[in-house]
Amino acid sequence: MRVSPATTNHSTSTLFTVVSSGCQVGSMPAVVQTQTVALNRLSELFKRLGSAGAKILSVTPVGEDLHPVAIAASAPAPEAKPKPVTQAPTPKKKAHADVPVNTYKPKNPFIGTVANNYSLLKDGAIGRVQHITFDLSAADPELNYLEGQSIGIIPEGEDAKGKPHKMRLYSIASTRHGDDMGDNTVSLCVRQLEYKNEAGEQIYGVCSTYLCDLEPGSKVKITGPVGKEMLLPDDEDANIIMLATGTGIAPMRTYIRRMFENRERETNGWTYKGKAWLFMGAPKTANLLYDEDFNSYQEKYPDNFRYTKAISREQQNTKGGRMYIQDRVLEHADEIFSMIENPKTYVYLCGLRGMEPGIDEAMTAAAEARGMDWAEMRPQLKKAHRWNVETY
């Protein structure tokens, strides 16, 4: 909006009241905010509100009556008369109605074949993480899936009670076309679970160890796909913020490959134009998964992709402690929150459940600085499918 001429006769120290209508979240009404700033900061405020998609309703000097021009600007535009309906409107399609789910169930799994299985870690890394690809070409019906979904794996053998092992779910790490773009494979990113029990004995996860030890050619029971929580929006202009730790990078890899991998862009007919920002947490540089790919995408698409790392054992936060992903989020909280105010921004969290409280704390502080309540805003974002979480 153009500022009333009456405002141009004041010094830079004069204060002005700016009333704006914030972005609507889900079915909630738009939030109207009132902010007071000096004249020399008006331009900065206008730019920030504009980038967040907010509408400026009025600008008036503090202590003065509302100027007629400002009143006109703040008045709502007359509503257009509704056009007559000549036929019954088409019922709205249920969200994600076409998403494939449970093509194969635990009682009747598909038997896939291991195509390859290799380590994702560099020398000096902690633990064991494998990239495992399964051949799905024999599936009848086809096992189709979308980015953000999961599949189930039923490990061979029996548990301590002599019963078959139960199915475990793993986030898919390949796009719907597979790593080789052949439309007949699916890949997982699997960390071998290991811990010590109360007796001090080293314990290894049943299914994760089974998967990490698989040889090419091995047959594996696969179920799914499942999940609609982590699906990408169809909007090519959407902004995507991704927060991941460890193998929580799996769904993020699918999004990023779909956005920036050359063959994906050529095949999909979906050319990403928004801004994608990945926050990745790992204990050491050698533990950063798919790091070379992400660095390459950032170099090739600097206007669309941003990659921020939190390496806990090699970097320090502002308090001198270890750098975790929530510390990086706190560093960039204002910028992240400004993006979230844009209704075209979607956030995805995947990884360890322990990262959630720190991220909520950072978002709470950023919201308070804007006179907003994050505890109220987050469920609204979730309802609008703009705050998506898959943690363990």
N, C-alpha and C positions, 0 to 999 in steps of 0.2 A: 504494500500500500504506500501511497505518497504521503509524507508527513505534512500536517497542516502548516501553511506559511507562517502562522503565528508563532511557531516554535523556533523559527530561524533568527529571532531577535534576542536570544538569550545567550548568556556566557556559557562556556563549556562546563562550568560547575553547577549550572542549573539542573535540577532533577526533573525527570519526566516519568509519568506512569504509563506503562505499556500493558495493554490488555490483549491477550492472545488466546486463541482456541487451540488446545493441543490435539494430538492425534487420537482418533477413536480406537479403542481396543476391544475387539470382539463386538458384542452387542451392547457394550456400555456406552453411555453418552460421552461426548468429547469433553475433555477437562479444560475449563477456563482458568487461565493463570493471570495474575497481576504482578508485574515486576517494576521496580523503581530503579532507574539508572541515570547517570549524568549524560549530558548531551554528547560528550566525546566518546561515549560507549554505545550510543544508539545504533550505529552502523554495525558494530560487532554483534549486538543482540539480534538485529534484523537478519543478519547472515545465518546465525545459529538457528533461529526459529524457522527460517526458510528451508534450511537443509534438513530440519526435522519434520518438515511437512506441516508446520503449524500455520494458522491464519491470524494475522494481526488485525484486531478489531478496532483499537483506538490508541492514540498517542496524545497525552495532554500534560502541560506543565503542572507540577505539584503545587497545590494551593490555589489553582485558578479554576474557573468554571470550564466545563467541557466546551470546546470550540465547535461551532456548528458543523465544520467540515469533518471533524472527528466523529461527531454524532452520526453524520450521514454514512461514514465509513463503517461504523459499528452496527448500523441497523441491518437486520437480516434482509436478504434479497427476497422479493415476493416469490411465493412458490408457484411453479408452473401448473397450469390446470391439467389434471390427468386426462389422458386420451381415452376415449371410450373403448371398452374391451369388446371385441367382436367375437372372441371365442374363449373358451376356458383356458387359463394359463397352464402350460406344461408343468407337471409336478417336478420339484427340484430333485435332482439325483442325489442319493445319499453319498456323502464324502467317501472317497476311496472305494467305491462300490466295485470297481474293476480290478482291484489289487488281488493278485493270486495269494491264497491262504490255504494251508493244510492240504496241498495236493497229495502229499504222502504223510500218513499218520504212523505212530509207533507200532501199531498192530500190523501194519502193512507197509514197511519202509521200502524206499528205493535202494537198490544195491549199486552204489557208485564205485568207480575205479580210481585209485590214486594216480594222477598224471605226473605230479612232481611234489617234492617236499624238500625245502631248503631253508637254511638259517637266515634270519633277517638282521642278525647282530654282527657288529664288527669286533675286532680283537679288543679285549679288555672290558667287554660288556658284562653285566651282571645277569645271571640266569640263562634261560633258553627260550627263544621265540622263533617259531617256524612259520613259513608261508606255505600253505598246503592247498593244492588244486585238485579237484575231483572232476573226472570225465562224466558228463551226464547224457552222453549221446544215446545210450540205450534206454533212456527213460520213456515209458509209454503209460500214461500220458506224460507230456513234457513237464519238466520241473522248471517252470519259469519263475523269476523273482525280480524284485525292484531294489534299487539302491536304498539302504536303510533297513532292510529286512534281515531276518536270521534264519538259520537252518538248524535242525537237531541232529546230533550224532549219537548213535547207540554203540558204546564200546563192546568189544567181544568179552566173553567171560562172565563170571558170576560174582556176586557180592559175598560178604561173610556169612550170609544166611542161605547161600546156595541158590539165590534167585538171580535172573539175568540183570545186568546193570541197567539202570534207568537212563533215559535220554537226557543229554545236556544240550543247551542252546548256545550257539556261537554267532556273533554278528558277521554278516557276509562282508568280505573285503574286496570283492570284484564288482564291476558294474554288471548290468543285466546281460551284456554281451560277452562277459568273461574276459580274462586277461588277454586272450589271443583274438578277441573279437569274433569268435566262431559261434557264439550263441549256444554252446553246449558244454560249458564248464562253470564251476563255482569255486571260489577261493576263500580260505579262512586265514586269519592271523591268530596264532595260538601260542600262549605262554604256558610253559609247563609249571603247574602249581606245585610249590614245595614249601614245607614248613616243618617245625618241630612240635611234637605233641608234649603233653605235660611231663612225660617220662624222659624227654630229651631226644626221642627217636626222630630221625628224618623221615617225613611223610611226603609222598608224591601223589598228585592228583590222578585219579583213575583215568578219566577221559582225556585230560590234557596230555598225560604221558603216553597213552595209547595213540593219540593223534601225532604227537611229535616223533614217535618211533616208527610210524608207518613207512613202508617202502613202496616205490612206484609199482603199480600193478596190483596192490592190495585191494581187497573188496571191503567196502564200508557201508553200513546201514545209515541211510540219510532220511530225515523227515522234514516236513515243511513245504514251502517257506512260511514263516509267521511274522507278525508284527506290522503295525501301521503307525506307530508312534514317531518313528524317525524318518518318515518319507519326506523327500524334497518337495517344495512347491513347484508348480509348473511355470511360474512367472520367470521369464528370462532376465528380468530387471531386478529380481529379488536380491536383497543383501543377506549373506549367510555368515553367521558367526559360529565358529566351531571350537569347542573346548574339550580336549581329549588328554587322557593319561594312558600310558602303556598301550595295550592292545585295544583300548577304546578308540584307537585311531582307525580301526577297520571301517566303520561306516563313513568316516570323514574321507578316507581314501576313495571310496566309491563316488562321493559327491565331487571331489576335486578332479578325479579322472574324467567324470562325465562333463565337467565344466571346461577342462583345459587340455586333455589328451587329444592330440591331432586326429587320430582315427575315430575317436568318439565324436568329436565335433563334426566330422565329415558324415558320420553315419546317422546321428540322432535327429538332424533337422532341428536342433535345439541349441541356439548359439547364446551362451551365457554372456550377459552384459552388465551384471551387477557387481557388487564388491564382496569378495569372500575373504574372511580373516580367520586363519587357523592359529589357535593357541595349543601348543603341544608340550606336555610334561614328561620328563624322563629322568632317571637318576644320573646318567652319564651320557656324554655325546655318543658313545658307541651304542647306546640303547635307543637312539632316535630311529624310529621305524619309517622307512620310505623317505628318508631325509633328502637324499639326492634328487628324487623326483620332485619333491615340494620346492626345493631350492631352484630347480630348473623352471618350474611353472612360475615362480615369483620373478625370475629373471626375464622370462618371455612375456609375462602379462603383469607388469608392475602396476598398472592402473586398476587391475581387477583382483589381484591376489596378494595377500599379505601373510607372512609367516613369522610367528613370534614363539620363541622357545623358552621353556623354563627347565633348566638342568640342575636338579637339586644338589648334587654333590660337587658341582663345579662353579656354581654361581651363587651370589648372596643377594638377599633382599635388602630393602632400605634399613632394616633393623639389624643387619649383620648376620641373620640366620640363613638357613637354606632357602633357595629360591624354588617355590612351588608354583603351580599354575595359578592358584588363587592370588599369589603375590603379583604376578603379571597382570591379572585382571584388575587388581586394585590400582596398579600403576596407570592403567588405561581406562579406568572406570568411567571418567567423564566422557571420553570419546565413544566408548561402548554404549553408554546410556543414551548419548545423542543419536546413535544409530538405531537403538531400540525404539526411540520415540517415533521413528519413521515406520509407518504401518507395513512397509515392504521388507522389513528386517525380521529374520528368523534365527533363533538361537538353538544350537544342538550341543548337549553335554553327553559324553560317553566315557566311562572309565571307572575309577575307584570312587565309591560313595563318599569317601572322606573329603573330596574336593568341593562338595556342594555347600557346606556351611561357610567356607571362606569366600566363595563366589557370591553367596547371598549377602554376606557382610559388606562386600565391596559394592554391590548393587544398592544395598540399603543406604550407604553413605552417599552415593551419587544421586539417588532419588531425593534424599533429604535436602541436599544442596539446591534442588529445584522445587522444594516445597511439596514433594510428592511422597507417597507411602508405598515402598516396594512390596510390603506384605500384602497390600491390596492389589497392586499392579500385576504381580507375578501370576496369580491364578487367572486373571483376565487374559494375560498373554497365552497361558496354557490353553484356555478355552478357545482362543483364536488360532490354535496350532502354531504359535510363534515361539513357544518355550518348550523344548522337547528334551526329555531326559531319559537316559538308559544307563544306570550305574549298578555296580555290584559290590 
